[in-house]
Amino acid sequence: MSGRRRAVLVDLALMIGAFVVATLVAEVAGAPNLGTALSFGQIAFALAAFYVVFRR
């Protein structure tokens, strides 16, 4: 696998991981419903995407 492709996959894994972890943390912390927890996941995904874009 080329270095560029690997970097893209790592960036994608970072963004998806941020979404999943934030959603799970919100659920465990007592979010009233799944929609609210997913909203926190979206926020984490956006922050991770911001990090990935501006890191370069």
C-alpha beads as a LAMMPS data file, in Angstrom:
LAMMPS data file: protein, C-alpha beads

56 atoms
55 bonds

1 atom types
1 bond types

-500.0 500.0 xlo xhi
-500.0 500.0 ylo yhi
-500.0 500.0 zlo zhi

Masses

1 110.0

Atoms # bond

1 1 1 0.000 0.000 0.000
2 1 1 1.358 3.413 -0.906
3 1 1 2.106 5.974 1.765
4 1 1 -0.509 8.408 0.493
5 1 1 -3.255 5.783 0.468
6 1 1 -2.309 4.685 3.967
7 1 1 -2.469 8.285 5.189
8 1 1 -5.963 8.680 3.739
9 1 1 -7.133 5.483 5.433
10 1 1 -5.677 6.611 8.761
11 1 1 -7.447 9.978 8.425
12 1 1 -10.731 8.242 7.616
13 1 1 -10.321 5.882 10.567
14 1 1 -9.665 8.877 12.837
15 1 1 -12.858 10.614 11.747
16 1 1 -15.048 7.511 11.971
17 1 1 -13.486 6.580 15.305
18 1 1 -14.232 10.033 16.694
19 1 1 -17.860 9.669 15.610
20 1 1 -18.271 6.244 17.194
21 1 1 -16.489 7.073 20.450
22 1 1 -18.378 10.337 20.971
23 1 1 -21.697 8.628 20.264
24 1 1 -20.952 5.832 22.725
25 1 1 -19.757 8.239 25.409
26 1 1 -22.933 10.318 25.012
27 1 1 -25.080 7.188 25.294
28 1 1 -23.267 6.007 28.430
29 1 1 -23.386 9.514 29.912
30 1 1 -27.168 9.460 29.682
31 1 1 -28.254 11.062 26.443
32 1 1 -32.065 11.095 26.388
33 1 1 -32.216 9.248 23.055
34 1 1 -30.041 7.916 20.242
35 1 1 -30.617 11.005 18.105
36 1 1 -29.023 13.216 20.725
37 1 1 -26.068 10.862 21.076
38 1 1 -25.618 10.814 17.295
39 1 1 -25.588 14.619 17.296
40 1 1 -22.591 14.554 19.599
41 1 1 -21.033 12.027 17.233
42 1 1 -21.544 14.416 14.331
43 1 1 -19.876 17.211 16.253
44 1 1 -16.879 14.982 17.006
45 1 1 -16.710 13.914 13.346
46 1 1 -16.688 17.560 12.239
47 1 1 -13.916 18.410 14.695
48 1 1 -11.873 15.428 13.513
49 1 1 -12.430 16.432 9.866
50 1 1 -11.315 19.973 10.721
51 1 1 -8.177 18.534 12.319
52 1 1 -7.450 16.344 9.293
53 1 1 -7.918 19.182 6.807
54 1 1 -5.873 21.778 8.656
55 1 1 -3.138 19.409 9.805
56 1 1 -1.707 19.370 6.265

Bonds

1 1 1 2
2 1 2 3
3 1 3 4
4 1 4 5
5 1 5 6
6 1 6 7
7 1 7 8
8 1 8 9
9 1 9 10
10 1 10 11
11 1 11 12
12 1 12 13
13 1 13 14
14 1 14 15
15 1 15 16
16 1 16 17
17 1 17 18
18 1 18 19
19 1 19 20
20 1 20 21
21 1 21 22
22 1 22 23
23 1 23 24
24 1 24 25
25 1 25 26
26 1 26 27
27 1 27 28
28 1 28 29
29 1 29 30
30 1 30 31
31 1 31 32
32 1 32 33
33 1 33 34
34 1 34 35
35 1 35 36
36 1 36 37
37 1 37 38
38 1 38 39
39 1 39 40
40 1 40 41
41 1 41 42
42 1 42 43
43 1 43 44
44 1 44 45
45 1 45 46
46 1 46 47
47 1 47 48
48 1 48 49
49 1 49 50
50 1 50 51
51 1 51 52
52 1 52 53
53 1 53 54
54 1 54 55
55 1 55 56
